[in-house]
Amino acid sequence: MRASRPRAVLAILCMTQLLLTLDDNVVNIALPTIQDDLGFSAPSLVWVINTYMLTFGGFLVLGGRLGDRYGLVRTFTVGTTVFAVASLFSGLAAEPWQLIAARALQGLGAALVAPAVLGLLTLVFTEPAARAKAFAAWGATAVTGAMAGLILSGLITQYLDWPWIFYINLPVAALALGLLPRLLRGVQSVRGAQPLNWRGASLLTLGLALLVYALLSVEGTGRPLVTGGCAALSLLLLAGFVLDQRRSANPLVAAGVFSSPVRSRALVSGVLLCAATFQGFLVLTLYLQKGLHWSPLMAGLGYVPFALGSLAGVKCGERVTVRFGAGRVLTAACAGAGAGALLLAFAAAWELSYAGLLPGILFFSLGVGAGLPAATAAAAQGADPESSGVIASLVNSSQQLGGAVGLALSGIALGGSGLGFGTALAVTATAAVLACGWAAAVVRCEQAAPTTTP
C-alpha cells in the first residue's frame, strides 16, 4: 500500500508521536506551579502524571484492536480529536479534579493514536530499508520528545504559564487532522469483519489499568493493602483474559500474534529496556536537581547531550539494522545502555559533578536511541494489515508497562530519603542487562526462523 507522499506521512506521524511523548514528561517541571495555582495536595499531585499513564497503558491494546476493526486512519482521527479536546480542557482546568479528569481523557485519546501511528508506519513503509528508516525516525521522535518535554516545560513555566504546556498540542493536532486523512486516502488497513470481543477487551483493559495503577502506587501511597489488592485483582483479570482468548471464536488478540518467538522475546526485551529508560531518566533528573542543586531549567538543558546521543544511536541503529538484523542491534544497544547505567551509578555513588556523568549519559543515550527502534522493528516482523494495529498496540503497551515498572523500581531503590541515586542507577543497569539477555534470544530466533507471519 503506497501513500502519495510517504515523507509527508512520516513527518505527520512522527509529529503526532512527539505530542504523545511530550505529554509523558512535559508536566514534570510545571508540577510545583500547578500545585500552587490549583491547590493540589502533595499526595494527589502525582496523579496529574499517573492518570495519563494509567488510561494510556490500560486502553492501548483495545485501541489497537479498534484500529484493526474499523480502520487505522479512522481511529487516528478520532484519537487525535479526543487528545486535542482533552488538551484544551487541561489548560482550562480551574480545579484539581478537572485537570485529573482531562488528563485521563488525554490518555484515552493517546491510546487510540499510538497504535494507529505504528500500524500506519508498518503499512505505508513495506520495504526493509524504508521501514528501518521510518522506525528510526519514530524512535528518534520518541526519545527526543522526552528530552524536549523537560526543556519546554521549564521554558513555558518560566516565561508563559503552565496551561500553555497543553495548548501547544492544539495546532499540531489540527495540522495532523487536516492533512493525514487526505494523504492516506489510498492506504487503508483491512477492516475486520468479525465483531469486537468486548468481554475480552474489558478483561484486558481493566487488568492492565489495575496493574499500571498498582505499579505506580508501590511507593508513597501508605496503603499497601489497596496496592496489593489491585495487583492481585489485575492478575486475576489478565488470567481471565487469557482463558477467554483460548475459548473465544473471536479473540481480541489473534493467537498467531504471539506464535512468533521473535516478537514475543522482542516485547519482553522492550519492557525491560523501557523500564531502564524511564528509571534512568527519572533518577538522573532528580540527581541533577537534588544532588547537584541545579534549577529546573538547567536540569532540562543538561539533557542536551542525552538528546544528541540518542539521535546518534537512532541513526547508527537505522544503518546497521538493515545489514545485521534488529535482534543484533537490540542486543548491542541494551549492552551499551547497561554499561552507561553502570557508569552513571558509579558517578552518582561518588557524587561526581556533571562532567563525571557525561560518559555514562553518552553510553546510556546511545543504547536507548538504537534499542527502542530495534525492539519495535523486531516485534513488527511479519505483521500483516489485519493485525498491524493490535501488534502496534502491544509494542506501545510493553513500553508503557516498562515505564510503570521503571517508576515503581525508582521509588523503591531511591529509599526513604529519596537520595539513593547510585543504588537506583545500579537497578537501571540490571534491567538493561536483562533486556540484553532477551535480545540475544531474539537473535537466536531470527536465525532459526527469520520471519513468522501472525
Secondary structure per residue as TSV (DSSP state, phi and psi in degrees):
chain	resnum	aa	ss	phi	psi
A	1	M	-	360.0	119.0
A	2	R	-	-107.7	138.9
A	3	A	-	-92.1	153.7
A	4	S	S	-65.8	-35.7
A	5	R	-	-136.4	81.8
A	6	P	H	-61.3	-32.9
A	7	R	H	-66.8	-38.4
A	8	A	H	-66.6	-39.3
A	9	V	H	-60.9	-45.9
A	10	L	H	-60.8	-42.4
A	11	A	H	-62.1	-43.0
A	12	I	H	-68.7	-42.2
A	13	L	H	-63.8	-42.0
A	14	C	H	-67.4	-37.2
A	15	M	H	-64.0	-39.1
A	16	T	H	-68.4	-40.9
A	17	Q	H	-61.1	-34.6
A	18	L	H	-60.2	-40.0
A	19	L	H	-60.0	-45.0
A	20	L	H	-64.3	-41.6
A	21	T	H	-69.6	-40.3
A	22	L	H	-57.6	-41.3
A	23	D	H	-73.8	-11.0
A	24	D	H	-73.2	-24.9
A	25	N	H	-128.7	-21.8
A	26	V	T	-64.9	-23.1
A	27	V	T	-76.6	-24.3
A	28	N	T	-51.7	-56.7
A	29	I	T	-72.8	-24.3
A	30	A	T	-81.6	-6.1
A	31	L	H	-57.0	-45.3
A	32	P	H	-58.8	-40.0
A	33	T	H	-67.0	-42.2
A	34	I	H	-61.4	-41.3
A	35	Q	H	-60.3	-43.7
A	36	D	H	-67.2	-41.9
A	37	D	H	-73.2	-40.6
A	38	L	H	-101.0	-8.8
A	39	G	T	77.7	36.1
A	40	F	-	-68.0	143.1
A	41	S	-	-78.2	160.1
A	42	A	H	-60.1	-45.1
A	43	P	H	-66.4	-31.0
A	44	S	H	-84.6	-17.4
A	45	L	H	-61.0	-38.3
A	46	V	T	-62.9	-22.0
A	47	W	H	-77.6	-6.0
A	48	V	H	-63.1	-35.5
A	49	I	H	-86.9	-48.3
A	50	N	H	-64.0	-35.4
A	51	T	H	-62.4	-40.0
A	52	Y	H	-62.2	-47.1
A	53	M	H	-64.6	-34.7
A	54	L	H	-64.6	-52.8
A	55	T	H	-73.6	-33.8
A	56	F	H	-60.9	-54.7
A	57	G	H	-67.5	-35.5
A	58	G	H	-70.6	-34.3
A	59	F	H	-102.4	5.0
A	60	L	H	-61.9	-49.2
A	61	V	H	-65.3	-40.4
A	62	L	H	-60.7	-40.7
A	63	G	H	-61.4	-40.9
A	64	G	H	-65.7	-40.3
A	65	R	H	-67.4	-37.6
A	66	L	H	-62.6	-35.6
A	67	G	H	-64.0	-41.9
A	68	D	H	-67.1	-31.8
A	69	R	H	-80.7	-43.4
A	70	Y	H	-112.7	-3.9
A	71	G	-	107.6	133.2
A	72	L	H	-68.7	-35.2
A	73	V	H	-65.1	-40.5
A	74	R	H	-65.2	-46.1
A	75	T	H	-67.9	-32.2
A	76	F	H	-61.7	-44.3
A	77	T	H	-64.7	-48.0
A	78	V	H	-63.9	-45.8
A	79	G	H	-63.5	-42.5
A	80	T	H	-65.4	-37.3
A	81	T	H	-63.5	-45.9
A	82	V	H	-61.3	-43.3
A	83	F	H	-61.8	-42.8
A	84	A	H	-66.5	-44.7
A	85	V	H	-62.2	-42.1
A	86	A	H	-65.0	-35.2
A	87	S	H	-63.5	-41.5
A	88	L	H	-62.0	-46.5
A	89	F	H	-62.8	-35.2
A	90	S	H	-63.1	-44.2
A	91	G	H	-68.0	-28.6
A	92	L	H	-88.3	-4.3
A	93	A	-	-59.2	135.4
A	94	A	-	-117.0	-7.1
A	95	E	S	-132.8	154.0
A	96	P	H	-55.9	-43.2
A	97	W	H	-64.9	-31.0
A	98	Q	H	-67.3	-41.3
A	99	L	H	-68.0	-41.9
A	100	I	H	-64.3	-41.6
A	101	A	H	-63.8	-41.8
A	102	A	H	-66.1	-37.1
A	103	R	H	-66.6	-35.3
A	104	A	H	-63.3	-41.5
A	105	L	H	-66.3	-37.0
A	106	Q	H	-59.1	-45.7
A	107	G	H	-60.9	-38.1
A	108	L	H	-64.0	-44.5
A	109	G	H	-61.8	-41.2
A	110	A	H	-63.3	-34.6
A	111	A	H	-67.3	-25.2
A	112	L	H	-82.3	-36.5
A	113	V	H	-76.7	-45.2
A	114	A	H	-57.8	-50.3
A	115	P	H	-67.2	-29.0
A	116	A	H	-66.0	-39.4
A	117	V	H	-60.8	-51.8
A	118	L	H	-66.3	-39.3
A	119	G	H	-62.8	-41.5
A	120	L	H	-67.9	-36.9
A	121	L	H	-58.9	-42.0
A	122	T	H	-64.4	-37.7
A	123	L	H	-77.9	-38.8
A	124	V	H	-76.9	-39.7
A	125	F	-	-106.6	97.2
A	126	T	-	-98.7	-28.0
A	127	E	S	-72.0	141.0
A	128	P	H	-54.6	-44.9
A	129	A	H	-67.0	-43.4
A	130	A	H	-65.3	-39.3
A	131	R	H	-67.9	-39.2
A	132	A	H	-61.3	-41.5
A	133	K	H	-66.3	-39.5
A	134	A	H	-65.0	-44.8
A	135	F	H	-67.1	-32.7
A	136	A	H	-65.4	-42.6
A	137	A	H	-64.4	-41.3
A	138	W	H	-62.3	-43.2
A	139	G	H	-65.2	-40.1
A	140	A	H	-62.9	-39.1
A	141	T	H	-64.3	-43.8
A	142	A	H	-63.9	-43.0
A	143	V	H	-73.0	-48.9
A	144	T	H	-70.2	-25.2
A	145	G	H	-62.0	-37.4
A	146	A	H	-64.3	-40.9
A	147	M	H	-66.9	-45.1
A	148	A	H	-63.0	-30.8
A	149	G	H	-59.1	-43.6
A	150	L	H	-66.6	-44.5
A	151	I	H	-67.0	-46.0
A	152	L	H	-61.3	-42.4
A	153	S	H	-59.8	-44.4
A	154	G	H	-63.8	-44.4
A	155	L	H	-66.2	-47.0
A	156	I	H	-65.6	-44.1
A	157	T	H	-63.9	-35.4
A	158	Q	H	-79.4	-37.3
A	159	Y	H	-109.9	-17.4
A	160	L	S	-119.2	-114.6
A	161	D	-	-158.0	157.9
A	162	W	T	-59.3	-32.3
A	163	P	T	-57.0	-24.2
A	164	W	H	-71.1	-15.4
A	165	I	H	-67.8	-19.1
A	166	F	H	-98.7	-35.7
A	167	Y	H	-65.4	-26.0
A	168	I	T	-64.7	-16.3
A	169	N	H	-72.8	-25.9
A	170	L	H	-66.4	-48.6
A	171	P	H	-64.9	-35.1
A	172	V	H	-66.8	-43.6
A	173	A	H	-62.4	-40.4
A	174	A	H	-63.7	-41.2
A	175	L	H	-63.5	-45.1
A	176	A	H	-62.9	-43.1
A	177	L	H	-66.6	-32.6
A	178	G	H	-76.9	-31.7
A	179	L	H	-103.4	-42.6
A	180	L	H	-62.7	-46.7
A	181	P	H	-56.9	-33.7
A	182	R	H	-69.7	-41.9
A	183	L	H	-68.9	-24.8
A	184	L	T	-109.7	27.0
A	185	R	T	-61.3	-33.2
A	186	G	T	-95.4	6.1
A	187	V	-	-121.9	95.7
A	188	Q	-	-123.8	134.4
A	189	S	-	-70.4	154.1
A	190	V	-	-67.3	123.3
A	191	R	-	-84.0	130.3
A	192	G	-	-67.2	140.0
A	193	A	S	-85.4	-23.1
A	194	Q	S	-79.8	147.6
A	195	P	-	-67.5	157.9
A	196	L	-	-72.5	137.5
A	197	N	-	-82.5	90.5
A	198	W	H	-69.6	-28.8
A	199	R	H	-65.4	-47.8
A	200	G	H	-63.8	-39.3
A	201	A	H	-62.2	-41.4
A	202	S	H	-66.0	-44.2
A	203	L	H	-62.1	-44.9
A	204	L	H	-69.5	-44.7
A	205	T	H	-63.4	-47.7
A	206	L	H	-65.6	-39.5
A	207	G	H	-63.2	-46.2
A	208	L	H	-66.4	-41.0
A	209	A	H	-62.8	-43.1
A	210	L	H	-67.8	-36.4
A	211	L	H	-65.1	-45.3
A	212	V	H	-62.6	-41.8
A	213	Y	H	-59.9	-44.9
A	214	A	H	-63.8	-41.8
A	215	L	H	-65.4	-41.3
A	216	L	H	-71.1	-19.0
A	217	S	T	-101.2	5.5
A	218	V	T	-56.8	-42.1
A	219	E	T	-114.8	127.9
A	220	G	T	99.4	-5.0
A	221	T	-	-81.9	-29.0
A	222	G	S	73.6	10.4
A	223	R	-	-130.7	72.8
A	224	P	H	-63.2	-32.1
A	225	L	H	-65.7	-41.1
A	226	V	H	-64.8	-45.5
A	227	T	H	-61.9	-45.8
A	228	G	H	-64.2	-39.3
A	229	G	H	-63.8	-40.7
A	230	C	H	-65.3	-39.9
A	231	A	H	-63.7	-44.7
A	232	A	H	-64.6	-43.8
A	233	L	H	-64.4	-37.6
A	234	S	H	-62.5	-41.3
A	235	L	H	-65.2	-38.0
A	236	L	H	-64.4	-43.8
A	237	L	H	-65.7	-40.0
A	238	L	H	-67.9	-35.9
A	239	A	H	-64.6	-40.5
A	240	G	H	-62.5	-36.1
A	241	F	H	-63.6	-44.0
A	242	V	H	-60.2	-45.3
A	243	L	H	-62.4	-41.6
A	244	D	H	-62.2	-40.8
A	245	Q	H	-66.1	-34.4
A	246	R	H	-70.6	-32.2
A	247	R	H	-95.7	-19.6
A	248	S	-	-78.5	140.7
A	249	A	S	-78.1	-12.4
A	250	N	S	-134.0	71.9
A	251	P	-	-67.4	149.8
A	252	L	S	-66.1	-43.3
A	253	V	S	-113.1	113.6
A	254	A	-	-56.8	141.3
A	255	A	G	-57.2	-33.5
A	256	G	G	-68.5	-17.3
A	257	V	G	-62.0	-39.0
A	258	F	G	-94.2	1.0
A	259	S	T	-75.3	-16.9
A	260	S	-	-78.8	113.9
A	261	P	H	-64.9	-29.8
A	262	V	H	-63.0	-47.6
A	263	R	H	-64.4	-47.0
A	264	S	H	-62.9	-41.0
A	265	R	H	-73.3	-34.1
A	266	A	H	-65.5	-36.9
A	267	L	H	-65.2	-41.7
A	268	V	H	-64.2	-44.6
A	269	S	H	-61.1	-38.2
A	270	G	H	-64.4	-39.4
A	271	V	H	-59.3	-47.6
A	272	L	H	-68.3	-40.1
A	273	L	H	-67.0	-38.8
A	274	C	H	-67.9	-35.6
A	275	A	H	-60.5	-45.1
A	276	A	H	-63.6	-40.0
A	277	T	H	-64.8	-51.6
A	278	F	H	-62.1	-43.1
A	279	Q	H	-67.0	-47.5
A	280	G	H	-60.2	-40.4
A	281	F	H	-60.4	-49.0
A	282	L	H	-66.1	-46.9
A	283	V	H	-65.6	-40.3
A	284	L	H	-64.3	-39.8
A	285	T	H	-60.9	-44.7
A	286	L	H	-64.9	-38.8
A	287	Y	I	-65.0	-40.2
A	288	L	I	-63.6	-38.9
A	289	Q	I	-87.0	-39.6
A	290	K	I	-96.2	-33.3
A	291	G	I	-83.2	-46.3
A	292	L	S	-97.6	-5.5
A	293	H	-	60.0	42.6
A	294	W	-	-84.2	155.1
A	295	S	-	-73.4	160.9
A	296	P	H	-55.9	-41.7
A	297	L	H	-66.1	-42.1
A	298	M	H	-64.3	-37.5
A	299	A	H	-63.5	-39.5
A	300	G	H	-63.7	-43.9
A	301	L	H	-66.9	-26.2
A	302	G	T	-64.9	-13.0
A	303	Y	T	-89.8	1.4
A	304	V	H	-57.8	-47.0
A	305	P	H	-59.7	-34.4
A	306	F	H	-63.2	-44.8
A	307	A	H	-62.9	-43.3
A	308	L	H	-64.7	-41.6
A	309	G	H	-64.1	-38.9
A	310	S	H	-64.3	-43.9
A	311	L	H	-63.0	-39.9
A	312	A	H	-63.7	-40.6
A	313	G	H	-63.7	-41.1
A	314	V	H	-60.8	-45.7
A	315	K	H	-66.0	-44.3
A	316	C	H	-64.8	-42.6
A	317	G	H	-61.6	-39.1
A	318	E	H	-59.2	-43.8
A	319	R	H	-69.9	-41.9
A	320	V	H	-84.7	-18.3
A	321	T	H	-63.2	-42.2
A	322	V	H	-62.0	-35.6
A	323	R	H	-85.4	-43.1
A	324	F	H	-108.3	-12.2
A	325	G	-	97.7	152.4
A	326	A	H	-65.3	-35.4
A	327	G	H	-63.0	-45.0
A	328	R	H	-65.5	-41.0
A	329	V	H	-64.1	-41.9
A	330	L	H	-62.0	-41.1
A	331	T	H	-62.7	-48.9
A	332	A	H	-64.0	-38.5
A	333	A	H	-65.8	-43.2
A	334	C	H	-64.5	-38.2
A	335	A	H	-62.9	-42.3
A	336	G	H	-64.4	-40.8
A	337	A	H	-64.5	-39.5
A	338	G	H	-63.3	-42.2
A	339	A	H	-64.0	-41.2
A	340	G	H	-63.9	-41.0
A	341	A	H	-64.7	-37.0
A	342	L	H	-64.7	-41.3
A	343	L	H	-63.0	-39.8
A	344	L	H	-66.2	-39.3
A	345	A	H	-62.4	-41.8
A	346	F	H	-62.9	-45.6
A	347	A	H	-63.4	-41.2
A	348	A	H	-70.1	-39.7
A	349	A	H	-63.6	-33.9
A	350	W	T	-95.6	8.0
A	351	E	T	54.0	47.2
A	352	L	-	-76.1	162.4
A	353	S	-	-75.9	-178.2
A	354	Y	H	-60.4	-36.6
A	355	A	H	-59.5	-36.5
A	356	G	H	-70.4	-20.9
A	357	L	H	-81.3	-24.4
A	358	L	H	-57.6	-44.4
A	359	P	H	-58.2	-43.5
A	360	G	H	-65.1	-40.6
A	361	I	H	-60.6	-43.3
A	362	L	H	-67.5	-45.8
A	363	F	H	-63.3	-45.6
A	364	F	H	-63.2	-44.4
A	365	S	H	-68.6	-38.2
A	366	L	H	-60.3	-43.2
A	367	G	H	-64.9	-44.5
A	368	V	H	-64.7	-44.0
A	369	G	H	-61.3	-39.8
A	370	A	H	-81.9	-30.3
A	371	G	H	-77.7	-42.4
A	372	L	H	-64.1	-46.5
A	373	P	H	-63.7	-34.9
A	374	A	H	-66.0	-40.5
A	375	A	H	-63.3	-40.1
A	376	T	H	-65.7	-44.4
A	377	A	H	-62.6	-40.7
A	378	A	H	-65.7	-41.5
A	379	A	H	-68.9	-27.9
A	380	A	T	-85.4	-4.3
A	381	Q	T	-59.8	130.4
A	382	G	T	82.1	5.7
A	383	A	-	-69.1	135.2
A	384	D	-	-112.4	169.8
A	385	P	T	-57.5	-30.8
A	386	E	T	-75.9	-19.3
A	387	S	T	-122.4	3.4
A	388	S	H	-62.4	-36.8
A	389	G	H	-66.5	-47.2
A	390	V	H	-70.7	-34.3
A	391	I	H	-65.6	-42.4
A	392	A	H	-61.4	-38.5
A	393	S	H	-67.7	-34.1
A	394	L	H	-66.6	-38.5
A	395	V	H	-61.3	-47.8
A	396	N	H	-65.9	-38.3
A	397	S	H	-63.1	-41.1
A	398	S	H	-62.2	-36.8
A	399	Q	H	-69.6	-42.8
A	400	Q	H	-67.2	-40.5
A	401	L	H	-64.1	-42.3
A	402	G	H	-61.2	-40.0
A	403	G	H	-61.9	-42.9
A	404	A	H	-64.4	-40.5
A	405	V	H	-62.1	-44.1
A	406	G	H	-61.2	-42.8
A	407	L	H	-65.8	-39.3
A	408	A	H	-64.3	-43.6
A	409	L	H	-64.4	-34.4
A	410	S	H	-62.5	-45.9
A	411	G	H	-60.1	-37.3
A	412	I	H	-74.8	-46.9
A	413	A	H	-69.9	-29.9
A	414	L	T	-69.2	-20.9
A	415	G	T	80.0	176.1
A	416	G	T	-62.0	-32.5
A	417	S	T	-76.4	-19.4
A	418	G	T	73.9	14.0
A	419	L	-	-120.2	14.0
A	420	G	-	-82.2	59.9
A	421	F	H	-65.5	-42.6
A	422	G	H	-62.5	-44.1
A	423	T	H	-63.3	-44.2
A	424	A	H	-63.0	-40.1
A	425	L	H	-72.7	-27.1
A	426	A	H	-66.6	-37.2
A	427	V	H	-65.1	-38.1
A	428	T	H	-58.0	-44.6
A	429	A	H	-62.4	-39.0
A	430	T	H	-62.1	-43.8
A	431	A	H	-61.6	-39.6
A	432	A	H	-67.1	-37.4
A	433	V	H	-66.2	-41.6
A	434	L	H	-62.7	-39.8
A	435	A	H	-60.9	-36.6
A	436	C	H	-63.3	-40.4
A	437	G	H	-61.9	-44.1
A	438	W	H	-68.6	-33.5
A	439	A	H	-64.9	-37.4
A	440	A	H	-62.7	-34.8
A	441	A	H	-66.2	-32.9
A	442	V	H	-60.9	-41.9
A	443	V	H	-60.6	-45.9
A	444	R	H	-61.7	-39.8
A	445	C	H	-70.4	-35.2
A	446	E	H	-63.9	-38.0
A	447	Q	H	-68.5	-34.8
A	448	A	H	-77.6	-41.7
A	449	A	-	-147.8	93.4
A	450	P	S	-55.5	-37.6
A	451	T	-	-144.3	131.4
A	452	T	-	-121.7	119.5
A	453	T	-	-78.9	135.3
A	454	P	-	-70.1	360.0
